[in-house]
Amino acid sequence: MDIGVLSSRPALPPGLDARSAAILREIVEQYVETGDPVGSRTLSRRLPLSLSPATIRNIMADLTEAGLLFSPHTSAGRLPTEKGVRLFVDGLLQFGSLSEEERETITRALEVRGRSLQDMLGEASLMLSGLSSAAGLVLAPKSDGTIKHIEFVALGPGRALVILVGSDGQVENRVIEIPSGLPPSALVEAGNYLNAHLSGRTLDILRDKVSGDIAANRTELDQLTTEVVASGLATWSDAEERGGTLFIRGQARLLSDVTEIERLSTIQMLFDRLETQETMLRLLDLACESEGVRIFIGAESGLFGMAGMSVVMAPARTDSNRIVGAIGVIGPTRINYGRIIPVVDYTARVIGRMLG
């Protein structure tokens, strides 16, 4: 599903009359709120329609036969199937809206001033997790911009901070291991050497150039300083070869009410898949294919192949429509779609503006 403009939808889904739609909506909304099955007597009290429990049971039986509902126990009420949740999301969901205060809170939380790009994207995924009560993810693609400045700062024995400033003003930091006993002057010399060779180069080109100079012994640097230069460039190489950088926060929220060993194993498999290059590249592909928020229920995305989980994601686009990342939430099928969709949509728009 691709939601370009967020709005309520009064039209009924194909194949459902008003009574069936009202019952399906109420069952899904109760499922999202409590996770419990809903019976006909409860529905007769909650529905705005004047329907007897017997009539409601007949309609529920029709919805069950259509594959939209199921009964977890013989005498229990009904829960929605993933097909039922999909129909609800596509045609019955009433979107919430963000207040001006909520918009300002999101924008302030993502302010880049004084922080690195890494910190801002990590904060975005943490904020999404907190607002959705699920796991928030932010995927930043491999950067191909030119480098403006590189600096090494000593942190203590055997450790240094590498600061990389892009030509677009974005700042990224990495911590590296350095040779024991390295004098501070070596860090300054390493930074001076790299800055002298930037000349508007991208990180890939700079890395190739410096690697060639090191291999040919053309750096005129001593061995320890050469090691610092190589380590400083390599720390970006590992992340970029995976196709981007993935930030996930709030994984523990997916485990908070899980007791079955099988379910724990399934969620652990989800975490493992999220860290693979294939999954990250596919997330970017899905973002590029969509104009707005996309919702995947169960195995629909082709990423995880598991039931009981949903993904809500959106591309972060600049004003020139360039994709600069993917923003999303992963959680159980009963996440609050009406709340999460506008949060993901607005967050993606803010990050797109900031990185544009």
Residue frames as qw, qx, qy, qz and C-alpha x, y, z in Angstrom:
[[0.000, 0.888, 0.460, 0.000, 0.00, 0.00, 0.00],
 [0.423, 0.115, 0.021, 0.899, 1.29, 3.45, -0.93],
 [0.105, -0.847, -0.486, 0.186, -0.28, 6.43, 0.84],
 [0.432, 0.400, 0.105, 0.801, 0.61, 9.65, -0.92],
 [0.182, -0.446, 0.093, -0.871, -1.74, 12.04, 0.88],
 [0.150, -0.171, -0.876, 0.425, -2.94, 11.24, 4.36],
 [0.432, -0.129, -0.032, -0.892, -6.69, 11.58, 4.73],
 [0.531, 0.094, 0.744, -0.396, -9.70, 9.68, 5.95],
 [0.165, 0.071, -0.778, -0.602, -11.42, 7.49, 3.38],
 [0.579, 0.080, 0.374, -0.720, -15.24, 7.35, 3.44],
 [0.703, 0.266, -0.472, -0.460, -15.57, 4.85, 0.57],
 [0.859, -0.257, 0.393, -0.207, -16.24, 1.20, 1.50],
 [0.197, -0.412, 0.832, 0.315, -13.76, -1.49, 0.46],
 [0.571, 0.162, -0.566, -0.572, -14.94, -3.60, -2.49],
 [0.550, -0.082, -0.829, -0.062, -17.17, -6.50, -1.43],
 [0.224, -0.270, -0.716, 0.603, -18.20, -5.07, 1.93],
 [0.178, -0.748, -0.444, -0.460, -21.53, -3.46, 2.77],
 [0.133, -0.706, 0.239, -0.653, -21.87, -0.87, 5.53],
 [0.809, -0.507, 0.110, -0.276, -22.72, -3.39, 8.25],
 [0.950, 0.034, -0.079, 0.300, -19.84, -5.75, 7.40],
 [0.435, 0.577, -0.211, 0.658, -17.42, -2.83, 7.17],
 [0.376, -0.716, 0.199, -0.554, -18.52, -1.46, 10.56],
 [0.923, -0.367, 0.081, -0.075, -18.07, -4.87, 12.23],
 [0.848, 0.237, -0.110, 0.461, -14.67, -5.47, 10.65],
 [0.177, 0.698, -0.214, 0.660, -13.51, -1.98, 11.63],
 [0.586, -0.665, 0.187, -0.423, -14.61, -2.43, 15.24],
 [0.976, -0.185, 0.024, 0.114, -12.95, -5.84, 15.54],
 [0.698, 0.391, -0.146, 0.582, -9.64, -4.58, 14.11],
 [0.052, -0.734, 0.202, -0.646, -9.70, -1.46, 16.29],
 [0.771, -0.558, 0.156, -0.263, -10.32, -3.55, 19.39],
 [0.952, 0.060, -0.041, 0.297, -7.55, -5.93, 18.32],
 [0.437, 0.593, -0.198, 0.647, -5.13, -3.01, 17.95],
 [0.323, -0.708, 0.213, -0.590, -6.13, -1.67, 21.37],
 [0.705, -0.463, 0.413, -0.343, -6.26, -4.88, 23.42],
 [0.175, 0.395, -0.889, -0.153, -5.22, -7.86, 21.32],
 [0.383, 0.077, 0.840, -0.377, -8.27, -9.76, 22.57],
 [0.011, 0.311, 0.838, 0.448, -10.97, -11.53, 20.52],
 [0.312, 0.065, 0.154, -0.935, -14.26, -9.65, 20.18],
 [0.155, 0.300, 0.940, -0.043, -17.66, -11.35, 20.56],
 [0.035, -0.521, -0.609, -0.597, -21.07, -10.52, 19.13],
 [0.352, -0.790, -0.487, 0.121, -22.50, -9.21, 22.42],
 [0.411, -0.509, 0.016, 0.756, -19.61, -6.77, 22.84],
 [0.190, 0.113, 0.501, 0.837, -20.07, -5.61, 19.26],
 [0.133, -0.676, -0.655, -0.310, -23.81, -5.09, 19.71],
 [0.368, -0.798, -0.303, 0.367, -23.04, -2.67, 22.57],
 [0.394, -0.487, 0.211, 0.750, -20.25, -0.81, 20.82],
 [0.297, 0.260, 0.618, 0.680, -21.49, -0.50, 17.23],
 [0.196, 0.219, 0.096, -0.951, -23.40, 2.64, 16.21],
 [0.466, -0.048, -0.629, -0.620, -25.75, 0.36, 14.24],
 [0.664, -0.168, 0.436, -0.583, -28.81, -1.28, 15.82],
 [0.646, 0.244, -0.688, -0.224, -27.94, -4.92, 15.18],
 [0.863, -0.408, 0.126, -0.270, -28.87, -7.94, 17.29],
 [0.407, -0.551, 0.723, 0.091, -26.14, -10.33, 18.49],
 [0.760, 0.220, 0.611, 0.035, -27.62, -12.98, 16.16],
 [0.561, 0.824, 0.077, 0.013, -27.33, -10.72, 13.12],
 [0.047, -0.860, 0.507, 0.037, -23.78, -9.79, 14.12],
 [0.635, -0.285, 0.715, 0.070, -22.86, -13.47, 14.46],
 [0.757, 0.501, 0.417, 0.052, -24.13, -14.13, 10.95],
 [0.359, 0.918, -0.164, 0.043, -22.08, -11.27, 9.52],
 [0.326, -0.707, 0.627, 0.020, -19.02, -12.40, 11.47],
 [0.781, 0.027, 0.620, 0.071, -19.48, -15.89, 10.01],
 [0.654, 0.731, 0.172, 0.090, -19.52, -14.40, 6.51],
 [0.078, 0.917, -0.387, 0.057, -16.37, -12.39, 7.24],
 [0.590, -0.448, 0.671, 0.030, -14.71, -15.52, 8.61],
 [0.806, 0.328, 0.484, 0.094, -15.63, -17.47, 5.49],
 [0.475, 0.872, -0.019, 0.117, -14.14, -14.65, 3.40],
 [0.798, 0.103, -0.212, 0.555, -10.85, -15.06, 5.25],
 [0.058, 0.717, -0.104, 0.686, -11.02, -11.71, 7.06],
 [0.519, -0.579, 0.381, -0.501, -11.64, -13.05, 10.59],
 [0.632, 0.069, -0.770, 0.050, -10.77, -16.17, 12.55],
 [0.703, -0.623, 0.015, -0.342, -11.62, -17.66, 15.93],
 [0.158, 0.586, -0.748, 0.267, -8.62, -18.51, 18.12],
 [0.180, -0.041, 0.915, -0.358, -10.76, -20.87, 20.24],
 [0.027, -0.362, -0.894, -0.263, -13.97, -22.79, 19.65],
 [0.151, -0.779, -0.607, 0.047, -16.23, -20.54, 21.71],
 [0.336, -0.431, -0.062, 0.835, -14.17, -17.34, 21.54],
 [0.334, 0.832, 0.129, -0.423, -14.90, -14.15, 19.69],
 [0.777, 0.530, 0.169, 0.295, -13.13, -13.20, 16.49],
 [0.371, -0.643, 0.262, 0.617, -9.75, -11.73, 15.62],
 [0.559, 0.758, -0.133, -0.308, -8.77, -10.26, 12.24],
 [0.881, 0.087, 0.252, 0.391, -6.56, -12.24, 9.89],
 [0.354, -0.374, 0.268, 0.814, -3.69, -10.46, 8.15],
 [0.127, 0.383, 0.654, 0.640, -5.99, -10.22, 5.13],
 [0.209, -0.817, -0.536, -0.027, -8.58, -8.54, 7.37],
 [0.387, -0.682, -0.028, 0.619, -6.01, -6.08, 8.73],
 [0.321, -0.029, 0.494, 0.808, -4.92, -5.32, 5.17],
 [0.001, -0.621, -0.639, -0.454, -8.50, -4.56, 4.11],
 [0.336, -0.831, -0.354, 0.268, -8.92, -2.37, 7.19],
 [0.407, -0.497, 0.175, 0.746, -5.74, -0.43, 6.46],
 [0.254, 0.137, 0.594, 0.751, -6.56, -0.02, 2.77],
 [0.135, -0.463, -0.551, -0.682, -10.16, 1.12, 3.10],
 [0.497, -0.700, -0.495, -0.135, -11.43, 1.60, 6.65],
 [0.588, -0.280, -0.310, 0.693, -8.61, 3.24, 8.58],
 [0.033, -0.969, -0.174, -0.171, -9.20, 6.75, 9.88],
 [0.621, 0.278, -0.275, 0.679, -5.86, 8.51, 10.01],
 [0.409, -0.768, -0.274, 0.410, -4.92, 10.54, 13.04],
 [0.376, 0.808, -0.012, 0.453, -3.28, 13.92, 12.62],
 [0.607, -0.132, -0.338, 0.707, -0.31, 15.44, 14.36],
 [0.157, -0.938, -0.266, 0.161, -0.85, 18.56, 16.39],
 [0.329, 0.869, -0.197, 0.314, 1.33, 21.59, 15.82],
 [0.470, -0.736, 0.458, -0.165, 3.02, 20.86, 19.15],
 [0.899, -0.081, 0.414, 0.115, 3.84, 17.31, 18.06],
 [0.698, 0.649, 0.064, 0.297, 5.27, 18.56, 14.78],
 [0.019, 0.897, -0.329, 0.295, 7.45, 21.07, 16.60],
 [0.716, -0.524, 0.456, -0.070, 8.63, 18.36, 19.01],
 [0.905, 0.205, 0.296, 0.227, 9.69, 16.08, 16.14],
 [0.487, 0.800, -0.058, 0.345, 11.44, 18.93, 14.31],
 [0.248, -0.855, 0.388, -0.239, 13.33, 20.05, 17.43],
 [0.850, -0.328, 0.411, 0.022, 14.39, 16.49, 18.24],
 [0.843, 0.300, 0.294, 0.336, 15.97, 16.17, 14.81],
 [0.119, 0.978, -0.161, -0.052, 17.79, 19.51, 14.72],
 [0.879, 0.266, -0.145, 0.369, 21.26, 18.86, 13.29],
 [0.079, 0.867, -0.263, 0.415, 22.94, 21.91, 14.83],
 [0.281, -0.670, 0.608, -0.320, 25.94, 20.86, 16.91],
 [0.785, -0.133, 0.587, -0.147, 25.39, 17.14, 16.22],
 [0.089, -0.291, 0.818, 0.488, 26.70, 14.68, 13.70],
 [0.613, 0.082, -0.459, -0.638, 24.53, 13.07, 11.06],
 [0.454, -0.024, -0.885, 0.101, 24.95, 9.77, 12.92],
 [0.006, -0.166, -0.666, 0.727, 23.57, 11.29, 16.13],
 [0.440, 0.175, -0.006, -0.881, 20.61, 12.84, 14.32],
 [0.634, 0.069, -0.629, -0.445, 19.61, 9.62, 12.56],
 [0.351, -0.071, -0.872, 0.334, 20.03, 7.62, 15.76],
 [0.170, 0.177, 0.464, -0.851, 17.79, 10.11, 17.54],
 [0.543, 0.122, -0.311, -0.771, 15.21, 9.78, 14.76],
 [0.583, -0.035, -0.795, -0.160, 14.99, 6.00, 15.16],
 [0.198, -0.144, -0.762, 0.600, 14.76, 6.33, 18.96],
 [0.307, 0.160, 0.188, -0.919, 12.01, 8.92, 18.64],
 [0.598, 0.050, -0.537, -0.593, 10.04, 6.74, 16.21],
 [0.454, -0.092, -0.871, 0.164, 10.27, 3.85, 18.64],
 [0.029, -0.180, -0.602, 0.777, 9.00, 5.98, 21.50],
 [0.417, 0.181, -0.018, -0.890, 6.09, 7.41, 19.52],
 [0.670, 0.111, -0.538, -0.499, 5.03, 4.05, 18.09],
 [0.707, -0.370, 0.519, -0.308, 5.78, 1.66, 20.99],
 [0.956, 0.264, 0.106, 0.075, 7.54, -0.52, 18.39],
 [0.663, -0.288, 0.287, 0.629, 11.03, -0.63, 16.87],
 [0.313, 0.905, 0.007, -0.287, 12.05, 2.46, 14.91],
 [0.744, -0.037, 0.392, 0.539, 14.44, 2.23, 12.00],
 [0.252, 0.905, -0.108, -0.325, 16.24, 4.79, 9.88],
 [0.816, 0.074, 0.380, 0.429, 18.32, 3.77, 6.88],
 [0.092, 0.875, -0.208, -0.428, 20.77, 6.25, 5.40],
 [0.891, 0.426, 0.068, 0.138, 22.15, 5.24, 1.99],
 [0.722, -0.127, 0.134, 0.667, 25.80, 5.35, 1.06],
 [0.044, 0.910, 0.044, -0.409, 26.90, 8.93, 0.70],
 [0.736, 0.312, 0.296, 0.523, 28.52, 9.94, -2.58],
 [0.044, 0.995, 0.054, 0.069, 29.14, 13.59, -1.72],
 [0.567, 0.527, -0.346, 0.530, 32.55, 15.22, -1.68],
 [0.670, -0.513, -0.356, 0.403, 34.57, 15.68, 1.51],
 [0.070, 0.936, -0.020, 0.345, 35.39, 19.13, 2.86],
 [0.061, -0.706, 0.567, -0.419, 37.50, 18.37, 5.93],
 [0.876, -0.186, -0.443, 0.052, 38.87, 15.48, 8.01],
 [0.105, -0.713, 0.474, -0.506, 40.24, 15.78, 11.54],
 [0.732, -0.130, -0.642, 0.185, 41.64, 13.37, 14.16],
 [0.326, -0.696, 0.262, -0.583, 41.13, 14.09, 17.87],
 [0.343, 0.167, -0.865, 0.325, 42.78, 12.08, 20.65],
 [0.666, -0.509, -0.254, -0.483, 40.32, 10.50, 23.12],
 [0.688, -0.587, 0.396, -0.159, 42.74, 8.71, 25.39],
 [0.289, -0.466, 0.811, 0.202, 45.29, 5.88, 25.28],
 [0.275, 0.025, 0.921, 0.275, 44.84, 3.88, 22.09],
 [0.256, 0.661, 0.705, 0.024, 41.70, 5.70, 20.85],
 [0.078, -0.230, 0.148, 0.959, 40.94, 8.67, 18.62],
 [0.436, 0.650, 0.511, -0.355, 37.89, 10.33, 17.09],
 [0.295, 0.070, 0.560, 0.771, 37.76, 10.82, 13.32],
 [0.266, 0.667, 0.368, -0.591, 35.60, 13.78, 12.28],
 [0.327, 0.180, 0.658, 0.654, 34.49, 13.95, 8.65],
 [0.234, 0.612, 0.249, -0.714, 32.79, 17.07, 7.28],
 [0.519, 0.428, 0.652, 0.351, 31.00, 16.79, 3.93],
 [0.173, 0.125, 0.266, 0.940, 30.75, 19.57, 1.39],
 [0.321, -0.587, -0.520, -0.531, 27.05, 19.79, 2.30],
 [0.232, -0.582, 0.342, -0.700, 27.97, 20.57, 5.91],
 [0.903, -0.323, -0.158, -0.235, 26.99, 17.20, 7.35],
 [0.048, -0.650, 0.702, -0.288, 29.31, 15.93, 10.09],
 [0.944, -0.125, -0.275, -0.135, 30.02, 12.27, 10.88],
 [0.246, -0.707, 0.617, -0.244, 32.17, 10.85, 13.68],
 [0.932, 0.017, -0.363, -0.018, 33.89, 7.50, 14.15],
 [0.513, -0.725, 0.456, -0.067, 36.04, 6.16, 16.98],
 [0.820, 0.415, -0.391, 0.060, 39.16, 4.26, 15.90],
 [0.833, -0.472, 0.097, 0.272, 41.96, 2.36, 17.60],
 [0.367, 0.863, -0.315, 0.144, 45.40, 3.97, 17.26],
 [0.746, 0.190, -0.505, 0.389, 48.89, 2.66, 18.03],
 [0.624, -0.714, -0.235, 0.212, 49.80, 2.85, 21.68],
 [0.538, -0.502, 0.089, 0.672, 52.05, 5.78, 22.52],
 [0.430, 0.565, 0.403, 0.578, 51.22, 7.70, 19.35],
 [0.233, -0.274, -0.187, 0.914, 52.22, 11.37, 19.81],
 [0.287, 0.729, 0.438, -0.441, 49.50, 14.04, 19.31],
 [0.087, 0.628, -0.392, -0.667, 51.55, 15.47, 16.45],
 [0.159, -0.019, 0.915, 0.371, 50.93, 12.28, 14.44],
 [0.242, 0.621, 0.729, -0.158, 47.16, 12.87, 14.54],
 [0.144, 0.815, 0.006, -0.561, 47.64, 16.41, 13.31],
 [0.062, -0.448, 0.700, 0.553, 49.97, 15.19, 10.56],
 [0.253, 0.249, 0.921, 0.161, 47.46, 12.50, 9.50],
 [0.246, 0.773, 0.495, -0.312, 44.68, 15.08, 9.24],
 [0.055, 0.756, -0.271, -0.593, 46.89, 17.51, 7.31],
 [0.193, -0.203, 0.843, 0.459, 47.90, 14.79, 4.86],
 [0.258, 0.471, 0.840, 0.074, 44.31, 13.78, 4.08],
 [0.164, 0.843, 0.298, -0.417, 43.06, 17.37, 3.83],
 [0.064, -0.617, 0.472, 0.626, 45.86, 18.14, 1.38],
 [0.083, -0.055, 0.891, 0.442, 44.58, 15.37, -0.89],
 [0.379, 0.489, 0.660, -0.425, 40.83, 16.12, -0.74],
 [0.002, 0.224, -0.490, -0.843, 40.55, 18.46, -3.75],
 [0.613, 0.164, -0.054, -0.771, 36.79, 17.96, -3.98],
 [0.347, 0.138, -0.911, -0.177, 37.10, 14.18, -3.97],
 [0.808, -0.349, -0.171, -0.444, 34.44, 11.78, -2.73],
 [0.620, -0.552, 0.533, -0.164, 35.33, 9.40, 0.06],
 [0.942, 0.171, 0.279, 0.067, 35.64, 6.47, -2.38],
 [0.619, 0.713, -0.120, 0.307, 38.05, 8.35, -4.64],
 [0.165, -0.823, 0.448, -0.308, 40.06, 9.67, -1.70],
 [0.813, -0.349, 0.454, -0.101, 40.34, 6.18, -0.24],
 [0.899, 0.363, 0.152, 0.194, 41.56, 4.75, -3.58],
 [0.364, 0.833, -0.239, 0.340, 44.09, 7.55, -3.99],
 [0.354, -0.733, 0.504, -0.289, 45.51, 7.25, -0.47],
 [0.918, -0.144, 0.368, -0.038, 45.56, 3.44, -0.58],
 [0.800, 0.539, -0.004, 0.263, 47.58, 3.61, -3.78],
 [0.124, 0.841, -0.369, 0.376, 50.03, 6.10, -2.25],
 [0.643, -0.559, 0.475, -0.220, 50.44, 3.93, 0.85],
 [0.958, 0.105, 0.256, 0.073, 51.04, 0.81, -1.24],
 [0.683, 0.602, -0.048, 0.412, 53.65, 2.65, -3.33],
 [0.626, -0.440, -0.203, 0.611, 55.22, 4.25, -0.26],
 [0.288, 0.484, 0.212, 0.798, 54.54, 7.75, -1.61],
 [0.347, -0.835, -0.410, -0.118, 52.99, 9.29, 1.52],
 [0.328, 0.504, -0.372, 0.707, 56.24, 10.54, 3.13],
 [0.608, -0.604, 0.130, -0.498, 54.64, 9.65, 6.47],
 [0.054, -0.400, 0.883, -0.241, 56.16, 7.50, 9.16],
 [0.293, -0.113, -0.936, -0.157, 54.72, 4.04, 9.80],
 [0.034, -0.391, -0.750, 0.532, 52.55, 4.98, 12.80],
 [0.263, 0.436, 0.066, -0.858, 51.00, 7.99, 11.08],
 [0.340, 0.147, -0.722, -0.584, 50.34, 5.89, 7.97],
 [0.174, -0.253, -0.944, 0.120, 48.44, 3.42, 10.16],
 [0.122, 0.466, 0.477, -0.735, 46.29, 6.24, 11.51],
 [0.326, 0.349, -0.332, -0.814, 45.46, 7.45, 7.99],
 [0.329, 0.008, -0.881, -0.341, 44.51, 3.93, 6.87],
 [0.102, -0.342, -0.861, 0.363, 42.39, 3.29, 9.97],
 [0.182, 0.420, 0.242, -0.856, 40.60, 6.61, 9.61],
 [0.428, 0.258, -0.472, -0.726, 39.51, 5.83, 6.06],
 [0.285, -0.031, -0.951, -0.114, 38.72, 2.17, 6.73],
 [0.115, 0.266, 0.738, -0.610, 36.18, 3.01, 9.42],
 [0.504, 0.425, 0.054, -0.750, 33.88, 4.44, 6.72],
 [0.324, 0.292, -0.790, -0.431, 34.65, 1.67, 4.27],
 [0.017, 0.102, 0.978, -0.181, 32.99, -1.07, 6.34],
 [0.326, 0.483, 0.541, -0.607, 29.67, 0.76, 6.65],
 [0.401, 0.545, -0.237, -0.697, 29.57, 1.88, 3.03],
 [0.165, 0.211, -0.907, -0.325, 30.21, -1.56, 1.60],
 [0.157, 0.319, 0.897, -0.262, 26.95, -2.67, 3.21],
 [0.068, 0.532, 0.623, 0.569, 25.10, -0.12, 1.10],
 [0.249, -0.707, -0.104, -0.653, 24.29, 2.30, 3.90],
 [0.101, 0.164, -0.722, 0.665, 23.93, 2.74, 7.63],
 [0.521, -0.476, -0.605, -0.369, 20.98, 1.27, 9.54],
 [0.092, -0.253, 0.562, -0.782, 19.81, 2.64, 12.88],
 [0.578, -0.396, -0.652, -0.289, 17.39, 0.49, 14.90],
 [0.070, -0.238, 0.588, -0.770, 16.08, 1.50, 18.31],
 [0.635, -0.101, 0.251, -0.724, 13.43, -0.06, 20.52],
 [0.512, 0.140, -0.822, -0.207, 14.02, -3.74, 19.73],
 [0.033, -0.025, -0.864, 0.502, 13.14, -4.58, 23.32],
 [0.504, 0.156, 0.203, -0.825, 9.59, -3.29, 22.69],
 [0.685, 0.189, -0.534, -0.458, 9.05, -6.23, 20.34],
 [0.496, 0.063, -0.842, 0.201, 9.98, -8.63, 23.11],
 [0.220, -0.289, 0.451, -0.815, 8.02, -7.03, 25.96],
 [0.727, -0.033, 0.346, -0.592, 4.98, -9.31, 25.78],
 [0.741, 0.330, -0.540, -0.222, 6.49, -12.35, 24.05],
 [0.628, -0.463, 0.570, -0.258, 6.68, -15.58, 26.04],
 [0.959, 0.206, 0.185, -0.052, 6.68, -18.33, 23.41],
 [0.566, -0.429, 0.507, 0.488, 10.14, -19.64, 22.49],
 [0.548, 0.418, 0.585, 0.427, 9.07, -19.90, 18.85],
 [0.135, 0.953, 0.243, 0.122, 8.06, -16.24, 18.82],
 [0.403, -0.813, 0.274, 0.319, 11.33, -15.18, 20.44],
 [0.619, -0.101, 0.596, 0.501, 13.22, -17.08, 17.76],
 [0.416, 0.695, 0.497, 0.311, 11.19, -15.41, 15.01],
 [0.051, -0.998, -0.039, 0.029, 11.94, -11.91, 16.30],
 [0.531, -0.597, 0.438, 0.412, 15.63, -12.73, 16.67],
 [0.595, 0.252, 0.597, 0.476, 15.61, -13.82, 13.03],
 [0.208, 0.919, 0.304, 0.141, 14.05, -10.46, 12.19],
 [0.292, -0.897, 0.220, 0.246, 16.90, -8.60, 13.88],
 [0.619, -0.255, 0.582, 0.462, 19.45, -10.75, 12.06],
 [0.507, 0.551, 0.547, 0.374, 17.83, -10.09, 8.68],
 [0.042, 0.986, 0.152, -0.050, 17.73, -6.34, 9.29],
 [0.397, -0.753, 0.372, 0.369, 21.52, -6.28, 9.61],
 [0.693, 0.085, 0.575, 0.427, 22.19, -7.90, 6.23],
 [0.080, -0.299, 0.369, 0.876, 23.20, -5.98, 3.11],
 [0.028, -0.295, -0.821, -0.488, 20.41, -7.58, 1.07],
 [0.147, -0.709, -0.670, 0.162, 17.72, -6.38, 3.46],
 [0.168, -0.642, -0.090, 0.743, 19.06, -2.85, 3.71],
 [0.051, -0.145, 0.559, 0.815, 19.31, -2.50, -0.06],
 [0.089, -0.456, -0.829, -0.313, 15.77, -3.85, -0.44],
 [0.152, -0.718, -0.492, 0.468, 14.50, -1.33, 2.12],
 [0.081, -0.486, 0.209, 0.845, 16.02, 1.43, 0.02],
 [0.006, -0.115, -0.777, -0.619, 14.47, -0.05, -3.13],
 [0.109, -0.623, -0.774, 0.028, 11.04, -0.12, -1.47],
 [0.130, -0.693, -0.227, 0.671, 11.47, 3.50, -0.40],
 [0.070, -0.294, 0.465, 0.832, 12.47, 4.54, -3.92],
 [0.032, -0.290, -0.855, -0.430, 9.40, 2.80, -5.35],
 [0.152, -0.703, -0.680, 0.146, 6.95, 4.73, -3.17],
 [0.094, 0.626, 0.124, 0.764, 5.70, 8.29, -3.18],
 [0.441, -0.618, 0.183, -0.625, 4.45, 8.22, 0.40],
 [0.463, -0.374, 0.720, -0.357, 4.01, 5.91, 3.35],
 [0.651, 0.129, -0.679, -0.312, 3.97, 2.18, 2.56],
 [0.641, -0.346, 0.505, -0.463, 2.50, -0.50, 4.82],
 [0.548, 0.234, -0.788, -0.155, 3.54, -4.14, 4.68],
 [0.731, -0.344, 0.326, -0.491, 1.63, -6.69, 6.73],
 [0.932, -0.096, 0.350, 0.007, 3.18, -10.07, 7.45],
 [0.664, -0.144, 0.517, 0.520, 5.33, -11.34, 4.59],
 [0.480, 0.820, 0.308, -0.055, 4.06, -8.77, 2.03],
 [0.021, 0.912, -0.324, -0.250, 7.34, -6.88, 1.77],
 [0.896, 0.366, -0.226, 0.116, 9.26, -10.02, 0.87],
 [0.117, 0.739, -0.529, 0.400, 11.88, -9.00, 3.44],
 [0.301, -0.422, 0.714, -0.470, 11.16, -11.14, 6.46],
 [0.551, 0.004, -0.774, -0.312, 8.74, -13.90, 5.42],
 [0.185, -0.142, -0.843, 0.484, 7.03, -14.01, 8.80],
 [0.300, -0.661, -0.563, -0.396, 3.50, -13.62, 10.08],
 [0.517, -0.703, -0.420, 0.250, 2.44, -11.35, 12.90],
 [0.400, -0.450, 0.034, 0.797, 4.71, -8.40, 12.02],
 [0.377, 0.854, 0.341, 0.111, 4.06, -5.19, 10.11],
 [0.489, -0.153, 0.119, 0.850, 6.33, -2.56, 8.57],
 [0.186, 0.931, 0.310, -0.055, 5.32, 1.08, 8.08],
 [0.560, -0.293, 0.230, 0.740, 7.91, 3.02, 6.11],
 [0.347, 0.913, 0.193, -0.093, 8.38, 6.11, 3.97],
 [0.691, 0.310, 0.035, 0.652, 11.14, 7.56, 1.82],
 [0.249, -0.786, -0.084, 0.560, 12.96, 10.66, 3.00],
 [0.565, 0.539, 0.360, 0.510, 13.16, 12.91, -0.06],
 [0.264, -0.316, -0.030, 0.911, 14.79, 16.29, -0.56],
 [0.350, 0.654, 0.188, -0.643, 13.01, 19.19, -2.22],
 [0.312, 0.521, -0.587, -0.536, 14.57, 18.01, -5.49],
 [0.923, 0.048, -0.035, -0.379, 12.98, 14.57, -4.95],
 [0.469, 0.457, -0.739, 0.160, 16.31, 12.84, -4.25],
 [0.862, -0.408, -0.284, -0.095, 16.05, 9.84, -1.89],
 [0.124, 0.665, -0.569, 0.467, 18.28, 10.37, 1.16],
 [0.084, -0.191, 0.881, -0.425, 17.03, 7.53, 3.34],
 [0.534, -0.335, -0.672, -0.388, 14.19, 5.33, 4.49],
 [0.231, -0.274, 0.527, -0.770, 12.22, 5.92, 7.69],
 [0.651, -0.187, -0.591, -0.438, 10.02, 3.34, 9.33],
 [0.522, -0.365, 0.554, -0.537, 8.59, 1.33, 12.18],
 [0.543, 0.057, -0.821, -0.169, 8.54, -2.45, 12.64],
 [0.365, -0.203, 0.613, -0.670, 6.13, -3.94, 15.11],
 [0.297, 0.212, 0.924, -0.116, 3.40, -6.51, 15.68],
 [0.035, 0.416, 0.703, 0.576, 0.43, -6.60, 13.30],
 [0.245, -0.791, -0.561, 0.001, -1.66, -4.83, 15.97],
 [0.337, -0.158, -0.098, 0.923, 0.37, -1.61, 15.94],
 [0.166, 0.751, 0.427, -0.475, -1.64, 1.60, 15.95],
 [0.500, 0.323, 0.487, 0.639, -1.61, 2.36, 12.23],
 [0.041, 0.894, 0.366, 0.257, -3.73, 5.50, 12.55],
 [0.402, -0.887, 0.099, 0.206, -1.17, 7.00, 14.92],
 [0.669, -0.337, 0.433, 0.502, 2.02, 5.65, 13.36],
 [0.573, 0.526, 0.450, 0.438, 1.38, 6.51, 9.70],
 [0.112, 0.962, 0.085, 0.235, 1.31, 10.32, 10.18],
 [0.536, -0.764, 0.294, 0.207, 4.33, 10.14, 12.52],
 [0.716, -0.052, 0.505, 0.479, 6.40, 8.22, 9.96],
 [0.440, 0.725, 0.377, 0.373, 5.21, 10.48, 7.14],
 [0.082, -0.991, 0.021, -0.101, 6.08, 13.72, 8.93],
 [0.630, -0.610, 0.379, 0.296, 9.42, 12.43, 10.25],
 [0.707, 0.210, 0.475, 0.480, 10.44, 11.36, 6.74],
 [0.286, 0.867, 0.240, 0.330, 9.56, 14.81, 5.42],
 [0.337, -0.925, 0.167, 0.056, 11.59, 16.57, 8.15],
 [0.693, -0.375, 0.472, 0.395, 14.66, 14.40, 7.56],
 [0.618, 0.501, 0.431, 0.426, 14.34, 14.89, 3.80],
 [0.091, 0.971, 0.069, 0.211, 14.38, 18.68, 4.27],
 [0.498, -0.803, 0.298, 0.136, 17.30, 18.56, 6.69],
 [0.683, -0.221, 0.559, 0.415, 19.43, 16.36, 4.45],
 [0.572, 0.680, 0.396, 0.232, 18.48, 18.21, 1.29]]
